Amino acid sequence: MSTEQLPPFILAELYPHSLVILEQEQPLQQPVEKPMFTLQEELPQLKKEKTGFSFLGNNARKICIVVEDHTAVFLSDIDLQFLTNVLSACKLNIGDVAIVNTAQSAISMNQINEHIVPSVCLLFGMDTDAIGLPFKIPAYQQQSYANCTFLMLPHFDRFAGNGEAAKLEKTKLWVSLKKLLNI
């Protein structure tokens, strides 16, 4: 019988409040939340080719994350925070990936292969037709094609919140990523 350990970002969502209540005369001082990074200081550089093709990250591990977000250049702050937590649970960071937003310009898989050369491609909340792939993939399933393994995932809003549906989606996400990335 094997035991699986959930990553910290799922545990934090499952138990948003402290499990132990300490009685003290003085109330606990609330920690000041420090942002994970500031856009100007620590975020990996935006890569922009002369062709107009751009992505966020350094693509160190050849993992492409494709999204379609009409409200942001790459991702909204909330979605980027969630993605950063997921990557951290996988022992990765933004520098290891390349985030491509198809809402900002029409991008094909041929362009992605030419500029990023991914070995893994995560498609969040979009259809394979959007980047010109000749097949469909059910959510949370892997498909190998052209020296790349694709994983279809729901849109980020399916992971939002602490409800049972969001917890189930986060668990499915974690199981899929563990299998895909051999964690």
Backbone as CSV, one residue per row, in Angstrom:
resi,resn,N_x,N_y,N_z,CA_x,CA_y,CA_z,C_x,C_y,C_z
1,MET,0.846,-1.169,0.000,0.000,0.000,0.000,0.892,1.233,0.000
2,SER,0.729,2.065,-0.997,1.541,3.272,-1.065,0.744,4.463,-0.540
3,THR,1.464,5.368,0.042,0.814,6.582,0.515,1.259,7.731,-0.369
4,GLU,0.312,8.589,-0.711,0.632,9.744,-1.520,0.546,10.975,-0.650
5,GLN,1.473,11.866,-0.839,1.503,13.090,-0.068,1.040,14.236,-0.954
6,LEU,0.067,14.992,-0.460,-0.422,16.130,-1.208,0.582,17.274,-1.110
7,PRO,0.699,18.069,-2.168,1.632,19.197,-2.122,1.102,20.295,-1.192
8,PRO,1.991,21.161,-0.741,1.597,22.211,0.209,0.471,23.100,-0.276
9,PHE,0.404,23.422,-1.594,-0.634,24.333,-2.047,-2.025,23.707,-1.911
10,ILE,-2.146,22.395,-2.025,-3.448,21.749,-1.834,-3.773,21.667,-0.349
11,LEU,-2.791,21.335,0.475,-3.024,21.287,1.919,-3.469,22.641,2.458
12,ALA,-2.854,23.695,1.957,-3.228,25.038,2.410,-4.672,25.357,2.029
13,GLU,-5.108,24.888,0.872,-6.485,25.114,0.450,-7.462,24.270,1.270
14,LEU,-7.050,23.050,1.632,-7.920,22.176,2.416,-8.085,22.660,3.851
15,TYR,-7.040,23.256,4.423,-7.058,23.719,5.807,-6.664,25.191,5.869
16,PRO,-7.597,26.081,5.469,-7.229,27.494,5.406,-7.035,28.150,6.772
17,HIS,-7.541,27.530,7.831,-7.395,28.094,9.175,-6.502,27.177,9.998
18,SER,-5.975,27.689,11.058,-5.066,26.932,11.907,-5.766,25.707,12.482
19,LEU,-5.040,24.626,12.606,-5.584,23.414,13.203,-5.461,23.421,14.720
20,VAL,-4.623,24.286,15.249,-4.399,24.368,16.685,-4.692,25.793,17.135
21,ILE,-5.475,25.955,18.208,-5.774,27.274,18.729,-4.956,27.463,19.998
22,LEU,-4.137,28.483,20.001,-3.307,28.789,21.152,-3.955,29.893,21.950
23,GLU,-4.048,29.714,23.256,-4.600,30.764,24.103,-3.437,31.570,24.666
24,GLN,-3.447,32.838,24.375,-2.407,33.727,24.844,-3.066,35.002,25.356
25,GLU,-2.365,35.687,26.240,-2.897,36.934,26.750,-2.891,38.006,25.678
26,GLN,-1.866,38.023,24.850,-1.776,39.007,23.787,-2.153,38.327,22.469
27,PRO,-2.887,39.046,21.637,-3.219,38.444,20.335,-1.951,38.298,19.496
28,LEU,-1.964,37.266,18.663,-0.830,37.051,17.769,-0.742,38.186,16.763
29,GLN,0.465,38.611,16.492,0.669,39.657,15.505,0.561,39.041,14.126
30,GLN,-0.248,39.647,13.284,-0.427,39.150,11.930,0.845,39.388,11.136
31,PRO,1.359,38.373,10.458,2.559,38.584,9.646,2.225,39.472,8.445
32,VAL,3.178,40.257,8.068,3.006,41.100,6.897,3.291,40.239,5.679
33,GLU,2.311,40.203,4.784,2.501,39.383,3.593,3.427,40.094,2.626
34,LYS,4.473,39.394,2.264,5.417,39.926,1.283,5.100,39.255,-0.045
35,PRO,4.973,40.032,-1.100,4.712,39.394,-2.390,5.833,38.423,-2.740
36,MET,5.483,37.377,-3.486,6.468,36.370,-3.853,7.596,36.979,-4.666
37,PHE,7.279,37.974,-5.471,8.290,38.655,-6.246,7.703,39.968,-6.712
38,THR,8.550,40.875,-7.075,8.075,42.107,-7.689,8.397,42.021,-9.163
39,LEU,7.528,42.541,-9.958,7.683,42.402,-11.398,8.998,42.973,-11.898
40,GLN,9.472,44.049,-11.290,10.683,44.673,-11.808,11.951,44.022,-11.287
41,GLU,11.895,43.354,-10.150,13.120,42.846,-9.546,13.417,41.393,-9.860
42,GLU,12.475,40.502,-9.574,12.817,39.091,-9.556,12.155,38.238,-10.625
43,LEU,11.132,38.742,-11.288,10.429,37.943,-12.272,11.339,37.685,-13.465
44,PRO,11.390,36.447,-13.937,12.234,36.176,-15.105,11.855,37.086,-16.260
45,GLN,12.817,37.351,-17.071,12.626,38.314,-18.140,11.644,37.814,-19.177
46,LEU,10.925,38.768,-19.718,10.037,38.501,-20.831,10.892,38.269,-22.063
47,LYS,10.643,37.163,-22.731,11.390,36.861,-23.944,10.558,37.326,-25.139
48,LYS,11.116,38.119,-25.973,10.401,38.579,-27.152,11.332,38.487,-28.352
49,GLU,10.904,37.736,-29.312,11.677,37.548,-30.520,11.358,38.677,-31.509
50,LYS,12.170,38.840,-32.512,11.922,39.836,-33.550,10.633,39.526,-34.300
51,THR,10.221,38.287,-34.284,9.011,37.882,-34.998,7.740,38.299,-34.278
52,GLY,7.851,38.842,-33.075,6.671,39.218,-32.313,6.215,38.124,-31.372
53,PHE,6.822,36.964,-31.428,6.477,35.861,-30.539,7.073,36.144,-29.161
54,SER,6.262,36.112,-28.130,6.788,36.397,-26.796,6.266,35.397,-25.788
55,PHE,7.044,35.214,-24.737,6.626,34.343,-23.643,7.250,34.843,-22.357
56,LEU,6.648,34.440,-21.248,7.131,34.812,-19.928,7.884,33.636,-19.338
57,GLY,9.063,33.878,-18.809,9.875,32.827,-18.213,11.173,32.655,-18.977
58,ASN,12.006,31.774,-18.469,13.304,31.523,-19.099,13.356,30.206,-19.855
59,ASN,12.315,29.388,-19.746,12.213,28.132,-20.481,13.376,27.178,-20.196
60,ALA,13.887,27.208,-18.984,15.048,26.391,-18.627,14.778,24.893,-18.714
61,ARG,13.558,24.463,-18.416,13.237,23.024,-18.430,12.393,22.620,-19.640
62,LYS,12.236,23.527,-20.592,11.491,23.243,-21.836,10.051,22.801,-21.559
63,ILE,9.404,23.510,-20.633,7.999,23.262,-20.313,7.213,24.488,-20.760
64,CYS,6.317,24.288,-21.699,5.509,25.376,-22.229,4.127,25.340,-21.570
65,ILE,3.675,26.485,-21.095,2.339,26.607,-20.511,1.563,27.554,-21.409
66,VAL,0.523,27.030,-22.050,-0.260,27.812,-22.993,-1.594,28.170,-22.344
67,VAL,-1.911,29.463,-22.363,-3.156,29.963,-21.778,-3.839,30.875,-22.796
68,GLU,-5.083,31.188,-22.512,-5.812,32.180,-23.301,-6.470,33.123,-22.314
69,ASP,-5.801,34.246,-22.038,-6.278,35.216,-21.059,-6.393,36.574,-21.746
70,HIS,-7.634,37.012,-21.962,-7.880,38.278,-22.655,-7.693,39.486,-21.743
71,THR,-7.513,39.258,-20.435,-7.428,40.368,-19.485,-6.001,40.739,-19.107
72,ALA,-5.020,39.960,-19.531,-3.641,40.213,-19.110,-2.685,39.929,-20.257
73,VAL,-1.467,40.440,-20.130,-0.452,40.179,-21.136,-0.136,38.683,-21.162
74,PHE,0.041,38.088,-19.987,0.269,36.646,-19.908,-0.768,35.984,-19.016
75,LEU,-0.814,36.375,-17.746,-1.771,35.817,-16.791,-2.175,36.896,-15.802
76,SER,-3.380,36.767,-15.262,-3.787,37.674,-14.194,-2.941,37.382,-12.961
77,ASP,-2.884,38.328,-12.055,-2.083,38.140,-10.840,-2.535,36.915,-10.048
78,ILE,-3.834,36.698,-9.957,-4.362,35.559,-9.196,-3.946,34.243,-9.853
79,ASP,-4.097,34.171,-11.173,-3.717,32.944,-11.886,-2.213,32.714,-11.843
80,LEU,-1.441,33.793,-11.933,0.014,33.663,-11.850,0.432,33.177,-10.460
81,GLN,-0.231,33.660,-9.419,0.063,33.212,-8.056,-0.250,31.722,-7.912
82,PHE,-1.402,31.300,-8.423,-1.770,29.882,-8.371,-0.752,29.042,-9.143
83,LEU,-0.416,29.474,-10.340,0.543,28.737,-11.159,1.903,28.656,-10.477
84,THR,2.334,29.742,-9.850,3.602,29.750,-9.123,3.580,28.734,-7.990
85,ASN,2.452,28.643,-7.272,2.319,27.650,-6.190,2.362,26.223,-6.735
86,VAL,1.706,26.003,-7.847,1.715,24.664,-8.464,3.130,24.303,-8.898
87,LEU,3.805,25.231,-9.557,5.177,24.975,-9.996,6.089,24.698,-8.808
88,SER,5.903,25.451,-7.743,6.710,25.248,-6.539,6.503,23.846,-5.965
89,ALA,5.265,23.385,-5.958,4.980,22.028,-5.477,5.660,20.980,-6.352
90,CYS,5.871,21.318,-7.617,6.547,20.416,-8.556,8.056,20.642,-8.579
91,LYS,8.550,21.458,-7.638,9.968,21.802,-7.559,10.446,22.520,-8.815
92,LEU,9.579,23.412,-9.323,9.879,24.241,-10.486,9.588,25.694,-10.135
93,ASN,9.970,26.592,-11.037,9.614,28.000,-10.872,9.360,28.605,-12.250
94,ILE,8.999,29.883,-12.268,8.680,30.554,-13.528,9.873,30.516,-14.492
95,GLY,11.088,30.517,-13.977,12.265,30.445,-14.833,12.404,29.131,-15.571
96,ASP,11.737,28.089,-15.076,11.819,26.773,-15.709,10.849,26.612,-16.881
97,VAL,9.885,27.522,-16.999,8.816,27.365,-17.979,8.778,28.544,-18.939
98,ALA,7.953,28.405,-19.960,7.642,29.488,-20.887,6.121,29.599,-20.932
99,ILE,5.592,30.753,-20.518,4.143,30.963,-20.515,3.777,31.751,-21.768
100,VAL,2.886,31.182,-22.558,2.449,31.783,-23.810,0.957,32.068,-23.703
101,ASN,0.554,33.291,-24.041,-0.857,33.672,-24.020,-1.346,33.821,-25.453
102,THR,-2.228,32.925,-25.884,-2.726,32.957,-27.261,-3.745,34.070,-27.488
103,ALA,-4.251,34.680,-26.422,-5.228,35.755,-26.581,-4.580,37.032,-27.102
104,GLN,-3.284,37.184,-26.904,-2.601,38.407,-27.329,-2.199,38.372,-28.798
105,SER,-1.979,37.198,-29.335,-1.700,37.036,-30.759,-1.912,35.572,-31.125
106,ALA,-2.332,35.362,-32.353,-2.566,33.990,-32.809,-1.227,33.264,-32.875
107,ILE,-1.141,32.167,-32.152,0.104,31.415,-32.067,-0.189,29.959,-32.402
108,SER,0.627,29.382,-33.245,0.441,27.983,-33.624,1.461,27.104,-32.907
109,MET,1.204,25.821,-32.917,2.146,24.873,-32.316,3.464,24.887,-33.081
110,ASN,3.410,25.160,-34.382,4.654,25.272,-35.157,5.529,26.409,-34.638
111,GLN,4.918,27.560,-34.302,5.673,28.679,-33.739,6.224,28.322,-32.361
112,ILE,5.408,27.661,-31.560,5.859,27.243,-30.228,7.050,26.304,-30.358
113,ASN,6.962,25.342,-31.271,8.085,24.414,-31.487,9.330,25.146,-31.977
114,GLU,9.154,26.130,-32.807,10.286,26.868,-33.360,10.993,27.725,-32.311
115,HIS,10.233,28.369,-31.438,10.815,29.318,-30.486,11.101,28.728,-29.104
116,ILE,10.317,27.743,-28.697,10.442,27.210,-27.329,10.994,25.792,-27.318
117,VAL,10.670,24.982,-28.316,11.059,23.579,-28.422,10.693,22.831,-27.125
118,PRO,9.407,22.782,-26.788,9.011,22.177,-25.518,9.069,20.652,-25.545
119,SER,9.358,20.092,-24.392,9.240,18.643,-24.226,7.910,18.326,-23.537
120,VAL,7.376,19.322,-22.835,6.081,19.211,-22.159,5.293,20.475,-22.468
121,CYS,4.012,20.321,-22.737,3.151,21.466,-23.016,1.856,21.308,-22.219
122,LEU,1.597,22.266,-21.311,0.377,22.273,-20.511,-0.583,23.280,-21.129
123,LEU,-1.776,22.830,-21.477,-2.774,23.697,-22.098,-3.873,23.971,-21.068
124,PHE,-3.927,25.193,-20.544,-4.902,25.561,-19.524,-6.127,26.212,-20.164
125,GLY,-7.258,25.550,-20.045,-8.532,26.135,-20.436,-8.679,26.469,-21.897
126,MET,-8.138,25.657,-22.737,-8.262,25.924,-24.164,-8.368,24.614,-24.934
127,ASP,-8.739,24.734,-26.175,-8.884,23.578,-27.042,-7.619,23.411,-27.874
128,THR,-7.326,22.195,-28.262,-6.124,21.939,-29.059,-6.189,22.628,-30.422
129,ASP,-7.406,22.887,-30.921,-7.560,23.597,-32.197,-6.960,24.997,-32.146
130,ALA,-6.962,25.614,-30.979,-6.484,26.998,-30.830,-5.025,27.162,-31.235
131,ILE,-4.235,26.091,-31.115,-2.824,26.177,-31.523,-2.509,25.252,-32.698
132,GLY,-3.566,24.740,-33.323,-3.393,23.975,-34.554,-2.980,22.530,-34.378
133,LEU,-3.317,21.922,-33.243,-3.014,20.498,-33.077,-4.098,19.673,-33.769
134,PRO,-3.727,18.573,-34.399,-4.687,17.791,-35.180,-5.473,16.750,-34.376
135,PHE,-5.590,16.931,-33.070,-6.289,15.953,-32.241,-6.907,16.639,-31.033
136,LYS,-7.782,15.928,-30.357,-8.416,16.398,-29.118,-7.876,15.555,-27.972
137,ILE,-7.806,16.165,-26.792,-7.345,15.455,-25.601,-8.338,15.720,-24.478
138,PRO,-8.819,14.687,-23.816,-9.677,14.911,-22.641,-8.875,15.562,-21.506
139,ALA,-9.571,16.272,-20.639,-8.918,16.933,-19.509,-8.152,15.923,-18.666
140,TYR,-6.995,16.333,-18.203,-6.107,15.570,-17.318,-5.495,14.345,-17.982
141,GLN,-5.537,14.259,-19.289,-4.893,13.141,-19.972,-3.709,13.643,-20.785
142,GLN,-2.711,12.787,-20.897,-1.492,13.100,-21.642,-1.610,12.584,-23.060
143,GLN,-0.949,13.290,-23.975,-0.871,12.851,-25.356,0.495,13.238,-25.895
144,SER,1.223,12.274,-26.423,2.522,12.565,-27.035,2.323,12.845,-28.514
145,TYR,3.052,13.874,-28.987,2.963,14.261,-30.391,4.156,15.161,-30.702
146,ALA,4.852,14.871,-31.774,5.965,15.693,-32.260,7.000,15.982,-31.168
147,ASN,7.462,14.935,-30.504,8.496,15.036,-29.457,8.088,15.897,-28.271
148,CYS,6.792,15.974,-28.013,6.280,16.764,-26.897,5.117,16.000,-26.259
149,THR,5.006,16.099,-24.947,3.883,15.488,-24.239,2.936,16.604,-23.820
150,PHE,1.688,16.502,-24.253,0.672,17.508,-23.977,-0.218,17.040,-22.833
151,LEU,-0.644,18.002,-22.022,-1.588,17.727,-20.941,-2.651,18.810,-20.979
152,MET,-3.899,18.393,-21.188,-5.027,19.322,-21.209,-5.502,19.532,-19.774
153,LEU,-5.704,20.809,-19.421,-6.144,21.168,-18.083,-7.277,22.183,-18.176
154,PRO,-8.168,22.203,-17.178,-9.253,23.186,-17.193,-8.714,24.602,-17.010
155,HIS,-9.582,25.564,-17.236,-9.223,26.969,-17.027,-8.930,27.199,-15.543
156,PHE,-8.124,28.198,-15.252,-7.694,28.486,-13.881,-8.864,28.720,-12.925
157,ASP,-9.978,29.252,-13.407,-11.084,29.533,-12.494,-11.707,28.260,-11.914
158,ARG,-11.469,27.106,-12.519,-11.965,25.845,-11.961,-11.201,25.454,-10.684
159,PHE,-10.011,26.036,-10.478,-9.199,25.735,-9.301,-9.395,26.766,-8.192
160,ALA,-10.155,27.808,-8.466,-10.309,28.916,-7.514,-11.227,28.535,-6.354
161,GLY,-10.889,29.034,-5.190,-11.732,28.851,-4.016,-11.383,27.616,-3.213
162,ASN,-12.210,27.401,-2.190,-11.995,26.278,-1.271,-13.144,25.286,-1.290
163,GLY,-14.030,25.403,-2.262,-15.161,24.487,-2.343,-14.724,23.078,-2.718
164,GLU,-15.647,22.162,-2.558,-15.350,20.751,-2.863,-14.958,20.565,-4.332
165,ALA,-15.630,21.275,-5.233,-15.317,21.132,-6.662,-13.884,21.606,-6.946
166,ALA,-13.483,22.726,-6.364,-12.124,23.239,-6.569,-11.092,22.291,-5.970
167,LYS,-11.382,21.742,-4.810,-10.455,20.795,-4.174,-10.278,19.549,-5.033
168,LEU,-11.372,19.079,-5.604,-11.299,17.907,-6.473,-10.458,18.211,-7.715
169,GLU,-10.661,19.386,-8.308,-9.871,19.772,-9.490,-8.392,19.885,-9.146
170,LYS,-8.079,20.446,-7.992,-6.677,20.590,-7.574,-6.031,19.222,-7.362
171,THR,-6.795,18.300,-6.817,-6.278,16.943,-6.616,-6.016,16.275,-7.967
172,LYS,-6.944,16.418,-8.908,-6.749,15.855,-10.251,-5.516,16.471,-10.919
173,LEU,-5.367,17.785,-10.746,-4.206,18.475,-11.301,-2.922,17.898,-10.731
174,TRP,-2.862,17.739,-9.432,-1.658,17.231,-8.787,-1.336,15.813,-9.244
175,VAL,-2.337,14.949,-9.311,-2.114,13.567,-9.749,-1.586,13.555,-11.194
176,SER,-2.168,14.387,-12.054,-1.721,14.453,-13.454,-0.301,14.961,-13.577
177,LEU,0.027,16.011,-12.827,1.382,16.558,-12.894,2.421,15.600,-12.315
178,LYS,2.052,14.882,-11.257,2.973,13.885,-10.694,3.329,12.835,-11.729
179,LYS,2.323,12.384,-12.442,2.542,11.361,-13.464,3.357,11.923,-14.634
180,LEU,3.008,13.111,-15.080,3.665,13.723,-16.243,5.131,14.060,-15.948
181,LEU,5.388,14.634,-14.779,6.731,15.116,-14.443,7.544,14.128,-13.603
182,ASN,7.004,12.937,-13.375,7.680,11.898,-12.582,8.103,12.397,-11.208
183,ILE,7.178,12.991,-10.511,7.453,13.539,-9.180,7.207,12.469,-8.136
